[in-house]
Amino acid sequence: MQPQAIVYDDTPIQVYMQRIHVKLVSDRRAAFSDMFEPGMHKSAIVGVFLAVLELVRHHSVHTEQNDL
């Protein structure tokens, strides 16, 4: 197995939160899968996920899951 470099995404969580907030303001709803783009690096995916958690925790964003 080849060693791989660890890529660190230094994008602040607030940047991801702002992007998600803009999408929610314009569309009023968004699927979780819509938050991600094809080819996103794993560290960016983690950043988006953490941003969603922060929005739910502190900024009155509501989530729902219809299916398992």
C-alpha positions in Angstrom: 0.0 0.0 0.0 1.4 3.4 -1.0 1.6 6.2 1.6 -0.8 9.1 0.9 -0.4 12.7 1.8 -2.9 14.2 4.2 -4.6 17.2 2.6 -5.8 19.8 5.1 -8.7 22.0 4.1 -8.1 25.4 5.9 -11.5 26.8 4.7 -13.3 28.2 7.8 -16.5 26.4 8.7 -18.2 29.8 8.4 -17.6 29.8 4.7 -19.4 26.5 4.3 -22.1 27.8 6.6 -22.6 30.9 4.5 -22.9 28.9 1.3 -25.5 26.6 2.8 -27.4 29.5 4.3 -27.5 31.3 0.9 -28.9 28.1 -0.7 -31.5 27.7 2.0 -32.6 31.4 1.7 -33.0 31.1 -2.0 -34.6 27.6 -2.2 -36.1 27.4 1.3 -35.2 23.6 1.3 -32.2 21.6 0.2 -31.4 17.9 0.1 -28.3 16.9 2.1 -26.8 15.5 -1.1 -27.2 18.9 -2.7 -24.6 20.3 -0.3 -21.8 18.3 -2.0 -20.2 18.6 -5.4 -18.7 15.8 -7.5 -15.0 15.4 -6.9 -15.0 17.2 -3.6 -12.0 16.4 -1.4 -12.8 14.4 1.7 -11.7 17.3 4.0 -14.2 19.6 2.2 -17.0 17.0 2.7 -16.2 17.0 6.4 -16.3 20.8 6.4 -19.7 20.9 4.8 -21.0 18.2 7.3 -19.7 20.2 10.3 -21.3 23.4 8.8 -24.6 21.6 8.6 -24.3 20.5 12.2 -23.4 24.0 13.4 -26.4 25.5 11.5 -28.7 23.0 13.1 -27.2 23.6 16.5 -27.0 27.4 16.6 -29.0 28.9 13.8 -32.5 27.5 13.7 -31.9 25.3 10.7 -34.2 22.2 10.8 -33.5 18.8 9.4 -35.7 15.9 8.6 -35.2 12.4 7.3 -38.1 10.7 5.6 -36.6 7.3 5.1 -34.0 5.1 6.8 
